[in-house]
Amino acid sequence: MTGATPLMVVDGAGVVVRWSRRAREIWLRSDAEAVGRTALTVVANRARDDGDDAEPGSGPVGIHDVDGNPLDLRVQIVPLSDGAVAWGVFEAEDGVSRVDTRTAMVDVLGPDTREAFFVLDSELRVLSVNAAACALCGIAPDEALGRPVTDVCRPSPHQDLEGVLRGVLASGTSVTDHVVRLDPPNPSSPERRAKLSAFPLRYARGVVVSMTEATEPLRTRRRLAALGSVRERVGRSLDVVTTCQELVDALVPGFADIAVVDVVDAVVRGEDPPLSPLGRDIPLRRAAFRIEGPADRAQAHPLGDVRAVPSPTPYSQVLSDLRPRAVALESGTPWLDVDPERARAIRASGARLLLTAPLALRGAVLGLLSLYRTEPHDAFDENDLAVAEELAAHTALSLDNARRYTHEHTIAAALQRHLLPPEPPSQTAMEFAQLHVPADAGAGTWYDAFGLPGARTALAIGEVSGSGIDAATAMGRLRTVIHSLAALDLEPDELLARLNDAVVRLADERAALPPGDPLRRQPLRAGCVYVVHDPLHAVCVMASAGHPAPVVAHPGGVVHVPEIPTGPLLGNHDGPPFATATVPVRDGSVLALRSTSFPGSQGPDGDGPDPLREALTRLDRPLNEVRDDVLYRLGHTSGRHDVLLLLARTRAFPPDQVATWSLDSVPAAASAARHHARDLLAKWHVDEEVAFATELIVSELVTNAVRYGAPPIRLRLVKDSTITCEVSDTGGAAPRLRHARTVDEGGRGLFICAQMSHNWGIRYTAQGKTIWTEQTLPQNTRRPRP
């Protein structure tokens, strides 16, 4: 059959892939009717009835042509154009006996074939080999014939190859692209790998095995896979330690059996990395470690351990000249004695080969990568060194990005701490407790609490869009604006409206930055809720700008979120106006102002556990305990924004520290007001100097109300840390501070009040206006805080 054309070519599954002209004549089947169908199906339909029961695989098949004449067919291996092999079905030549598989192999495969072929019998002994197979195994043809294929190829382990081939014999199913490892000819040679395909012989009990040298292609594929994995996985985090763990996870298993990353300790804190060569006393932190298998004995130092690199070692040399090194870890290596703990871990892990590379960027040292392999024949070569250098460069860039982020976040967090009140000062009618859980990308969240005239207290909490230093700076500016606006004694909705104007102006300034400034592309938006607690009327007046309403808890376990109109976020040019809501509160009620990122109900309908509501159901304990209970219920919180909570418990204002009088709109009202004030200040034991100033202020304010205001007129004095004097009337005229000339007989009323007090202002209400002043009391006459 040498040089003959097969009737048909069949693949390993018995499907016809090629159909000849002679086959069309024998079975009267066209190419379309034969190709793609199993061979036995194609020819059996034309066979005689007495030949239909022929047993496939028992020798020559009883196949007949279209006229019923028996055909003597032979099967042998034929190569395809893509390098694979298939089965060729031939007509037996006249006068030629059956061709065994050894002859077929020699006939079909010439000496120039690069693929190694073995023909094995049922005991997996070699019946035939070609020149490529002998070259692959390093053996002469005469030495290979008759020996088990595992002795000829020397696979490691040999049971793997033997099991695969016996499975092919038993199942009659082909196996393709199975990778086997071949022992090197001598211990110093690198390992070799081959791709194996095995095909059962259907009409002669045996197996045809083809092998292709795959050592370098597989190593190249491993290098490319390592590079791809590092590029895909490393750099997704802006945390230095997490980036190091991403690196070892990308390299083990696959490129290495053990991976260790040590980072300069200053880099973990966000500081600038030192320049090469690295000093011997500069410490490195063990940031990441991974090994396939038990790691307890294989670690020289635990994660987080900080120490200098021992010298002289390959590690110190790499950090000195910034060039990677591949080193064989043989017994008796002298530099291992420098670090006994590392030597013990290397022996315990079974590491035989080391590749260490610097994590450096622009001459600055960020850390050290150490890769180990446990197989002695799997040596690191020059290509591996080049790959390690490339992936180390990618990791170094990611580490530097994480370091810069850490540095900026540290500055932003410090700036935020200085811009936030360390602890809200307790008021006579209110006590506070705050909870702040910083996040990795926070610094834009703030809270505030401060006193207002008339024993009132202002509460605020808000959040600025963005993160880092820019957000912290914007937050500090908004907090300053709120303090300035609160000094004007504005209603909450009016304060938010003016605060929105300030945010719009800041946003316009940001938009006018140079085109290259990245801050220009970041829109400025902020949310805020502002609350004013008035203990004399037992109410809280609140307004919101795109921020969640406070949670209000009353004694007895009632917890609710009041329905207040939620206005737009601050920074909108044409948003709807803000509105206020008045919420009654009792003595002992608790207001909880929280950031937008504060965890709430976890259920799909808001019916899951709510740590804040659950903690606020028990108010019969100190407020700090309530705050701690909320924190414990939150558990581990993580996110990109701070978790902030401000708790404020209301207290009744002492009734003996406030007095109110209604006055007639007559000139004698000023005298009556001075008399009321004098008696009350004496009862309060107010300092004579403060009392005299207060009488004068009361006289001037009441006189102005009689002359320029409208009845009814009301006088109220409040003693807290200050003496507050309030005179209210229903007139709409706004008083104006004047600087009277020397010859003027009047016009000095508000000027005198401003000079005699440390603060004064005007508060407008739906019923009119209130002019108020505050005078500081000496320390020993102030009312002590509860």
C-alpha positions in Angstrom: 0.0 0.0 0.0 3.0 2.3 -0.2 2.0 5.4 -2.1 -1.6 4.2 -2.3 -4.5 6.6 -1.8 -6.9 5.7 1.0 -10.5 5.0 0.2 -11.4 7.2 3.1 -9.8 9.0 6.1 -11.4 8.7 9.5 -10.7 10.7 12.6 -10.3 9.3 16.1 -14.1 9.3 16.6 -14.6 7.2 13.5 -16.1 10.1 11.5 -15.2 10.3 7.8 -13.1 13.4 7.1 -12.0 12.6 3.5 -13.8 10.6 0.8 -12.0 9.4 -2.4 -13.2 8.9 -5.9 -12.6 5.1 -5.6 -14.9 5.1 -2.5 -17.7 6.9 -4.5 -17.4 4.1 -7.1 -17.5 1.3 -4.5 -20.3 2.5 -2.4 -22.1 5.0 -4.7 -21.9 7.7 -2.0 -21.1 11.3 -2.8 -18.8 13.4 -0.7 -21.8 15.2 0.9 -23.3 11.8 1.9 -20.2 10.4 3.4 -18.1 13.2 5.0 -19.2 14.0 8.6 -20.8 10.6 9.2 -19.3 7.6 10.9 -17.5 5.3 8.6 -19.4 2.1 9.6 -22.7 3.8 9.0 -21.7 4.9 5.5 -20.5 1.4 4.4 -22.9 -0.7 6.4 -26.0 0.5 4.5 -24.5 -1.0 1.3 -23.4 -4.3 2.9 -25.1 -7.6 2.4 -27.4 -8.8 5.1 -25.1 -11.6 6.1 -22.3 -9.1 6.7 -24.2 -6.8 9.0 -23.3 -8.7 12.1 -19.6 -8.4 11.7 -17.8 -7.6 14.9 -15.8 -4.4 14.6 -12.3 -4.6 15.9 -12.0 -8.4 15.4 -9.8 -8.2 12.2 -10.7 -7.5 8.6 -14.3 -6.2 8.5 -16.9 -8.0 6.4 -17.6 -5.1 4.2 -19.0 -5.4 0.6 -19.3 -3.1 -2.3 -22.5 -2.0 -3.9 -22.7 -5.3 -5.9 -22.3 -7.4 -2.8 -18.7 -8.4 -3.5 -16.5 -8.7 -0.4 -13.8 -6.2 0.2 -10.4 -6.8 1.9 -9.7 -3.5 3.7 -6.7 -2.5 5.8 -6.4 0.4 8.3 -3.2 2.3 9.0 -2.2 5.8 10.3 -2.0 8.7 8.0 -0.8 12.2 8.8 -3.0 15.2 8.1 -1.9 18.6 6.8 -2.1 20.3 10.3 0.3 17.8 11.8 -2.3 15.6 13.5 -2.9 11.9 12.6 -5.9 10.0 11.5 -6.8 6.6 10.2 -6.6 5.7 6.5 -8.8 2.8 5.1 -7.0 1.1 2.1 -7.8 -1.7 -0.2 -5.5 -4.7 0.2 -3.0 -5.1 -2.6 -3.0 -8.3 -4.5 -0.4 -10.8 -3.3 0.4 -8.7 -0.1 -0.3 -10.2 3.3 -1.9 -8.2 6.0 0.3 -5.2 6.9 1.0 -5.0 10.6 1.1 -1.7 12.4 4.9 -1.6 12.5 5.2 -1.7 8.7 2.4 0.8 8.3 4.3 3.3 10.6 7.5 3.0 8.7 5.8 3.3 5.3 3.8 6.4 6.2 6.2 8.4 8.3 9.5 9.4 6.7 12.7 10.4 8.5 11.9 14.1 8.2 8.8 14.0 10.4 9.3 16.2 13.4 6.5 14.6 15.5 7.6 11.6 17.6 5.5 8.5 17.0 5.4 5.3 19.0 3.4 2.2 18.1 2.6 0.2 21.2 1.1 -3.3 21.7 -1.5 -4.2 24.3 1.2 -4.4 27.0 2.4 -0.9 26.1 5.7 -2.2 24.7 7.2 -0.4 21.8 6.6 -2.0 18.4 7.8 0.8 16.3 9.3 4.3 16.6 10.4 7.0 14.2 13.6 9.0 14.2 11.9 12.0 16.0 10.9 9.7 18.8 14.4 8.4 19.2 15.8 11.9 19.3 13.2 13.0 21.9 14.1 10.1 24.2 17.8 10.1 23.5 17.8 6.4 22.6 18.6 4.2 19.5 15.8 2.5 17.7 17.2 -1.0 18.5 17.3 -0.1 22.2 13.6 1.1 22.2 11.9 -1.9 20.5 10.3 -4.4 22.8 10.7 -2.2 26.0 7.9 -0.6 27.9 7.3 2.9 26.7 7.7 4.3 30.3 11.3 3.0 30.2 12.0 4.6 26.8 10.4 8.0 27.6 11.2 8.2 31.3 8.1 10.1 32.3 7.8 11.5 35.8 5.9 10.0 37.4 5.6 7.0 35.0 2.3 5.9 36.5 0.7 9.0 35.0 1.6 8.1 31.4 0.9 4.4 31.9 -2.6 5.2 33.4 -3.5 7.4 30.4 -2.4 4.8 27.8 -4.2 1.9 29.6 -7.3 4.1 29.7 -7.1 4.6 25.9 -6.8 0.8 25.5 -9.8 0.1 27.8 -12.1 2.7 26.5 -11.1 2.9 22.9 -11.2 6.7 23.2 -8.4 9.0 22.0 -6.5 11.4 24.2 -5.0 14.6 22.9 -2.8 17.3 24.2 -1.9 15.6 27.5 1.2 17.2 29.0 3.8 14.8 30.4 7.0 15.6 32.2 10.1 13.8 31.0 13.1 13.2 33.3 16.2 15.0 32.0 19.1 12.9 30.7 21.3 14.0 33.7 20.5 15.7 37.1 22.0 19.1 36.0 19.8 19.4 32.9 16.5 21.4 33.0 13.2 19.5 33.0 11.4 18.8 29.8 7.7 18.6 28.9 5.9 17.1 26.0 2.4 17.1 24.6 1.1 13.6 24.1 -1.8 12.3 21.9 -2.8 8.6 22.0 -5.1 6.8 19.5 -6.4 3.3 19.9 -5.9 0.8 17.0 -9.3 -0.5 16.2 -8.3 -3.5 14.2 -5.1 -4.4 16.0 -4.9 -4.3 19.8 -2.5 -1.5 20.5 -2.0 2.3 20.8 -0.3 4.9 18.6 1.3 7.6 20.6 2.5 10.9 19.2 4.7 13.3 21.2 5.8 16.9 20.6 8.5 18.7 22.4 6.6 21.4 24.5 9.2 22.5 27.1 9.9 25.9 25.8 6.3 26.6 24.5 4.9 25.7 27.9 7.5 27.8 29.7 6.7 30.7 27.4 3.0 30.2 28.0 3.7 30.2 31.8 5.6 33.5 31.5 2.9 35.1 29.5 0.2 33.9 31.9 2.2 35.3 34.8 2.5 38.7 33.1 -1.2 38.7 32.2 -2.2 37.8 35.7 -0.1 40.5 37.3 -1.4 43.1 34.9 -4.9 42.1 35.5 -4.9 41.6 39.3 -2.1 43.9 40.7 -3.0 47.5 41.1 -6.7 47.2 41.7 -6.2 48.4 45.3 -4.8 51.6 46.6 -3.5 49.9 49.7 0.2 49.0 49.8 -0.2 45.7 51.7 -3.1 44.6 49.6 -1.2 45.3 46.4 1.6 43.0 47.6 -0.9 40.3 48.4 -2.3 40.7 44.9 1.2 40.1 43.5 1.8 36.8 45.3 -1.7 35.6 44.5 -1.0 36.3 40.8 2.3 34.3 40.8 1.5 31.3 43.0 0.8 28.7 41.7 2.0 28.9 38.1 5.1 31.0 37.9 6.5 30.1 41.3 5.8 27.7 44.2 6.5 30.3 46.9 6.3 34.1 46.7 7.4 36.6 49.3 7.1 40.4 49.2 9.0 42.7 51.6 8.3 46.4 51.5 10.3 49.3 52.9 8.4 50.1 56.1 8.3 53.9 55.4 6.5 53.1 52.1 3.7 51.4 54.0 3.1 54.6 55.9 3.0 56.6 52.7 6.4 58.2 53.0 8.9 58.7 50.2 10.9 55.6 49.3 14.7 55.7 49.9 17.1 55.9 46.9 19.3 53.0 45.9 21.6 51.6 47.2 19.4 50.7 50.2 21.1 51.3 53.5 21.7 48.3 55.7 19.8 49.7 58.6 16.6 50.6 56.6 13.9 48.1 57.8 11.5 46.2 55.4 8.1 44.9 56.4 7.0 41.4 55.4 3.9 42.4 53.5 2.8 39.3 51.6 3.5 35.5 51.5 2.0 32.6 49.6 2.9 29.0 49.3 1.1 26.0 47.9 0.7 23.8 50.9 1.3 24.2 54.7 2.9 27.6 55.4 3.6 27.3 59.1 7.1 26.1 58.9 8.0 27.7 55.6 7.9 31.3 56.8 11.1 32.8 58.0 9.3 35.7 59.5 5.6 36.3 60.1 3.5 38.8 58.1 4.0 42.3 59.5 7.5 41.6 60.8 9.8 44.5 60.4 13.6 44.1 60.1 16.6 45.0 58.0 17.7 42.7 55.1 20.8 40.6 56.2 24.0 41.3 54.3 25.7 40.0 52.2 23.0 38.0 50.6 21.4 38.0 47.1 18.6 40.0 48.7 20.9 42.8 49.8 22.7 42.7 46.5 19.5 43.1 44.5 18.5 46.1 46.7 22.0 47.6 46.0 22.3 47.4 42.2 18.6 46.9 41.4 19.3 43.9 39.2 17.3 40.6 39.5 19.2 37.4 40.4 18.5 33.7 40.0 20.3 31.5 42.5 20.4 27.8 43.2 19.7 27.0 46.8 22.2 24.2 47.4 23.2 22.7 50.7 26.2 24.5 52.2 25.5 27.8 50.5 27.5 30.2 52.6 25.2 33.2 52.5 22.4 31.3 54.1 24.4 31.3 57.3 23.9 35.0 57.6 20.1 34.5 58.2 19.5 31.2 60.1 15.8 31.7 60.2 15.5 32.1 56.5 17.8 29.1 55.9 15.5 27.0 58.2 12.4 28.1 56.3 14.0 27.3 52.9 14.9 23.8 54.0 11.4 23.3 55.5 9.7 24.4 52.3 11.8 22.3 50.0 12.8 25.4 47.9 15.6 24.6 45.5 15.7 27.7 43.3 15.4 31.4 44.1 14.7 34.4 41.9 14.7 37.8 43.7 13.9 41.1 42.0 13.8 44.7 43.2 10.6 46.6 43.4 12.0 50.0 42.4 10.9 53.0 40.5 13.1 55.8 39.2 16.0 54.6 41.3 14.0 54.6 44.5 13.6 51.3 46.4 10.0 50.3 47.4 10.6 46.6 48.3 11.8 43.2 47.3 10.2 40.3 45.5 11.4 36.7 46.2 10.2 33.8 44.2 11.1 30.1 44.9 10.6 26.9 43.0 10.8 23.5 44.6 11.6 21.4 41.6 15.4 21.2 41.0 15.1 20.9 37.2 12.7 23.8 36.9 15.5 26.4 36.9 14.9 30.1 36.3 16.5 31.2 33.0 17.2 34.5 31.4 13.7 34.7 30.0 12.3 34.3 33.5 14.6 37.0 34.8 13.3 39.4 32.1 9.7 38.5 33.0 10.4 39.0 36.7 11.9 42.4 36.0 8.8 43.5 34.0 6.3 42.3 36.5 8.3 43.9 39.3 8.3 47.2 37.5 4.5 47.0 37.1 4.1 46.2 40.8 6.5 49.0 41.8 4.3 51.5 39.9 1.2 50.2 41.6 2.9 50.3 45.0 4.0 53.9 44.4 0.4 54.8 43.4 -0.8 53.2 46.6 1.9 54.9 48.6 0.9 58.3 47.2 -2.7 57.7 48.0 -1.8 56.7 51.6 0.3 59.8 51.9 -2.6 62.0 50.7 -5.1 60.1 52.8 -3.0 60.6 55.9 -2.8 64.4 55.2 -6.5 64.5 54.5 -7.4 62.6 57.7 -5.1 64.8 59.8 -6.7 67.9 58.2 -10.1 66.6 58.9 -9.3 65.9 62.5 -8.1 69.5 62.9 -11.2 70.9 61.2 -13.7 68.9 63.2 -14.5 69.8 66.8 -12.7 67.4 69.0 -15.8 67.0 71.1 -18.9 69.1 71.1 -19.2 71.3 74.2 -22.1 70.3 76.4 -24.9 72.9 76.8 -27.2 73.5 79.7 -30.0 72.0 77.7 -28.1 69.4 75.7 -25.4 66.8 76.0 -23.5 65.2 73.2 -21.7 62.0 72.2 -20.1 61.4 68.7 -19.0 58.4 66.7 -16.5 58.7 63.9 -15.3 55.6 61.9 -12.9 56.9 59.3 -12.8 55.2 55.9 -10.0 54.8 53.3 -11.4 57.6 51.1 -13.2 59.8 53.5 -12.3 63.3 54.8 -15.4 65.0 53.4 -17.8 64.3 56.2 -18.3 66.8 59.1 -20.5 67.5 62.1 -20.8 70.5 64.4 -22.6 71.6 67.5 -22.5 75.0 69.1 -24.6 77.4 71.3 -27.0 80.1 70.0 -28.5 83.0 71.9 -31.4 82.3 74.2 -30.1 78.9 75.5 -30.6 77.4 72.0 -28.2 74.9 70.4 -27.4 74.4 66.7 -26.6 71.0 65.3 -25.3 70.2 61.8 -23.9 67.3 59.9 -23.0 67.1 56.2 -20.9 65.5 53.5 -18.9 67.0 50.6 -18.6 65.1 47.4 -15.1 63.7 46.6 -12.4 62.6 48.9 -9.0 63.4 50.1 -7.4 66.8 50.8 -9.8 68.7 48.4 -12.9 67.3 50.2 -11.4 68.0 53.6 -10.6 71.6 52.5 -14.1 72.2 51.1 -15.6 70.7 54.3 -13.6 73.1 56.5 -14.8 76.1 54.4 -18.4 75.1 54.6 -18.2 74.6 58.4 -16.8 78.1 58.7 -19.6 79.5 56.6 -22.2 77.8 58.8 -20.7 79.3 61.9 -20.7 82.8 60.2 -24.3 82.4 59.1 -25.4 81.0 62.5 -24.1 84.2 64.1 -26.7 86.1 62.1 -29.4 84.0 63.9 -31.0 82.8 60.7 -33.8 80.2 60.5 -32.5 76.8 59.3 -34.1 77.1 55.8 -32.6 80.6 55.3 -29.2 79.4 56.5 -29.2 76.5 54.0 -30.2 78.9 51.2 -27.3 81.2 51.9 -25.0 78.2 52.4 -26.1 77.0 49.0 -25.1 80.4 47.5 -21.6 79.9 49.1 -21.3 76.4 47.6 -22.3 77.7 44.2 -19.6 80.3 44.4 -17.0 77.8 45.4 -18.1 75.5 42.5 -17.7 78.4 40.1 -14.2 79.0 41.4 -13.4 75.4 40.9 -14.7 75.4 37.4 -12.5 78.4 36.6 -9.3 76.6 37.5 -6.7 76.0 34.7 -7.7 73.2 32.3 -4.8 71.0 33.5 -5.9 71.0 37.1 -7.8 67.7 37.9 -9.9 69.5 40.5 -11.6 71.4 37.7 -13.3 68.2 36.5 -14.7 67.3 40.0 -18.1 68.8 40.6 -18.7 70.3 44.0 -21.8 69.0 45.8 -22.6 68.8 49.4 -25.4 67.6 51.6 -26.3 69.0 55.0 -29.0 68.9 57.7 -29.2 71.8 60.2 -31.1 71.6 63.4 -31.9 74.3 66.1 -33.0 73.1 69.5 -35.0 75.6 71.6 -35.3 74.3 75.1 -37.6 77.1 76.2 -40.2 76.0 73.7 -39.2 72.3 73.7 -39.0 72.1 69.9 -36.4 71.4 67.3 -36.6 73.3 64.0 -34.7 71.5 61.2 -34.1 71.7 57.5 -32.3 69.4 55.1 -30.3 69.8 51.9 -30.2 66.4 50.3 -29.3 64.7 53.6 -31.1 62.1 55.7 -33.3 63.5 58.4 -32.3 62.9 62.0 -33.6 60.0 64.0 -35.5 61.1 67.1 -35.9 58.8 70.1 -38.1 59.6 73.0 -38.1 58.2 76.6 -40.2 55.1 76.6 -38.7 53.5 73.5 -40.5 55.5 70.8 -38.0 55.9 67.8 -39.0 57.7 64.6 -37.6 59.7 61.7 -39.6 62.9 61.3 -40.9 63.8 57.9 -39.1 67.0 56.9 -38.9 68.5 53.5 -35.7 67.4 51.8 -34.3 70.1 49.7 -31.7 69.7 46.9 -28.0 69.1 47.4 -26.0 72.3 48.0 -24.5 73.6 44.9 -27.6 73.8 42.7 -28.3 77.0 40.8 -32.0 76.5 40.2 -33.1 74.1 42.9 -36.4 74.4 44.8 -36.4 76.4 48.0 -35.5 74.8 51.4 -38.2 74.4 54.0 -38.3 73.8 57.7 -40.1 71.3 60.0 -40.8 71.8 63.7 -40.4 68.6 65.8 -41.5 68.6 69.5 -39.0 67.0 71.9 -39.2 66.2 75.5 -36.7 66.2 78.3 -34.5 63.2 77.8 -35.1 62.8 74.0 -32.2 61.9 71.8 -31.5 63.2 68.3 -29.2 61.1 66.1 -27.7 63.0 63.2 -25.9 60.5 60.9 -23.9 60.6 57.7 -25.4 59.3 54.4 -23.1 56.2 54.6 -24.3 55.2 58.0 -25.6 51.6 57.8 -29.3 51.2 58.2 -31.8 48.5 57.7 -30.5 45.5 55.9 -33.8 44.0 54.8 -35.2 44.4 51.2 -38.0 46.5 52.6 -36.2 48.2 55.4 -37.4 45.7 57.9 -34.0 44.2 58.7 -31.9 44.9 61.8 -31.2 48.6 62.3 -28.3 49.1 64.7 -29.1 52.7 65.4 -32.8 52.2 66.1 -32.1 49.2 68.3 -29.6 51.1 70.4 -31.9 54.1 70.8 -34.7 52.0 72.3 -32.8 52.1 75.6 -32.2 55.6 76.7 -32.0 54.9 80.5 -28.2 54.9 80.4 -25.4 57.4 79.8 -25.2 58.8 76.3 -21.7 57.4 75.8 -23.0 53.9 76.5 -25.7 54.4 73.8 -22.9 55.5 71.4 -20.8 52.5 72.2 -23.8 50.2 71.8 -24.3 51.6 68.3 -20.7 50.9 67.4 -20.8 47.3 68.7 -24.0 46.7 66.7 -22.4 48.0 63.6 -19.6 45.5 63.8 -17.0 45.8 61.0 -17.9 48.7 58.8 -16.0 49.3 55.5 -16.6 51.6 52.7 -15.3 54.6 50.8 -16.9 57.2 53.1 -16.7 58.0 56.8 -19.3 56.7 59.1 -20.3 59.6 61.4 -22.9 59.8 64.1 -23.8 62.7 66.5 -26.0 61.9 69.4 -27.6 64.8 71.3 -29.8 64.3 74.4 -32.1 67.2 75.3 -32.5 68.5 78.9 -35.0 70.8 80.4 -33.7 74.3 80.9 -33.9 75.4 84.6 -37.1 77.5 85.0 -35.5 79.7 87.6 -32.8 80.8 85.1 -35.2 82.5 82.7 -37.8 85.2 83.1 -40.2 86.9 80.7 -42.3 90.1 81.0 -44.9 91.7 78.8 -44.5 95.5 78.6 -46.9 98.3 77.6 -45.9 100.4 74.6 -45.5 103.6 76.7 -42.4 105.6 77.6 -42.6 104.3 81.2 -41.9 100.8 79.9 -38.2 101.4 80.0 -38.3 102.2 83.7 -40.4 99.1 84.5 -38.0 97.0 82.5 -35.0 98.3 84.4 -36.8 97.6 87.7 -37.6 94.0 86.6 -34.0 93.4 85.4 -32.5 94.9 88.6 -34.5 92.6 90.9 -33.8 89.5 88.8 -30.1 90.1 88.5 -29.8 90.6 92.2 -31.6 87.3 92.7 -29.2 85.6 90.3 -26.2 87.2 92.2 -24.9 88.7 89.0 -21.7 90.8 89.3 -22.5 94.5 89.8 -20.7 95.6 86.7 -22.5 93.1 84.5 -25.8 94.0 86.2 -25.3 97.7 85.5 -24.5 97.0 81.9 -27.6 94.7 81.6 -29.9 97.4 83.0 -28.5 99.9 80.5 -29.0 97.5 77.6 -32.6 96.6 78.7 -33.4 100.3 78.9 -32.1 101.1 75.5 -33.7 98.1 73.7 -37.1 98.7 75.3 -37.0 102.4 74.5 -36.2 101.6 70.8 -39.1 99.0 70.8 -41.5 101.6 72.2 -40.4 104.3 69.7 -39.9 102.3 66.5 -41.6 99.0 67.1 -45.2 97.8 67.5 -46.9 96.2 70.5 -47.0 93.8 72.1 -43.5 94.2 73.6 -41.8 91.5 75.5 -38.6 91.3 77.6 -36.8 88.1 78.4 -33.6 87.5 80.4 -31.8 84.2 80.3 -28.9 83.2 82.5 -26.7 80.5 81.2 -23.0 80.8 80.5 -24.0 84.3 79.5 -26.7 86.8 80.3 -29.0 87.0 77.3 -31.3 89.9 77.0 -34.1 89.7 74.4 -36.6 92.4 73.5 -39.4 91.4 71.0 -42.0 93.4 69.2 -44.2 92.9 66.1 -42.8 95.8 64.1 -41.3 95.2 60.7 -38.7 98.1 60.8 -35.2 96.9 61.0 -33.0 98.7 63.6 -29.7 100.0 62.3 -26.5 100.6 64.2 -25.5 104.3 63.9 -22.5 106.3 65.0 -24.1 109.5 66.3 -22.2 112.8 66.2 -21.2 114.6 69.3 -24.0 117.2 69.0 -26.7 114.5 68.3 -29.2 114.0 71.2 -30.1 110.4 70.1 -29.2 107.5 67.9 -26.8 105.9 70.3 -29.0 103.1 71.6 -27.7 100.1 69.5 -24.2 101.5 69.6 -24.3 101.5 73.4 -25.7 98.0 73.4 -23.0 96.8 71.1 -20.3 98.4 73.3 -21.7 96.9 76.6 -22.2 93.3 75.2 -19.8 90.9 73.6 -22.4 89.9 70.9 -25.7 91.1 69.6 -28.1 90.5 66.7 -31.6 90.4 65.3 -33.8 87.4 64.8 -36.8 87.6 62.6 -39.9 85.5 63.1 -43.4 85.3 61.6 -44.6 87.4 64.4 -42.0 90.2 64.2 -38.4 90.5 65.4 -36.3 90.0 68.4 -33.2 92.1 69.3 -30.8 90.2 71.6 -27.5 90.8 73.3 -25.1 88.5 75.2 -22.8 89.4 78.1 -20.1 87.1 79.4 -20.4 86.2 83.0 -17.4 85.9 85.3 -16.4 82.2 85.7 -17.5 82.0 89.3 -21.1 83.3 88.5 -21.8 81.0 85.6 -24.3 78.2 86.0 -22.4 74.9 86.3 -22.9 72.4 83.5 -24.8 69.3 84.4 
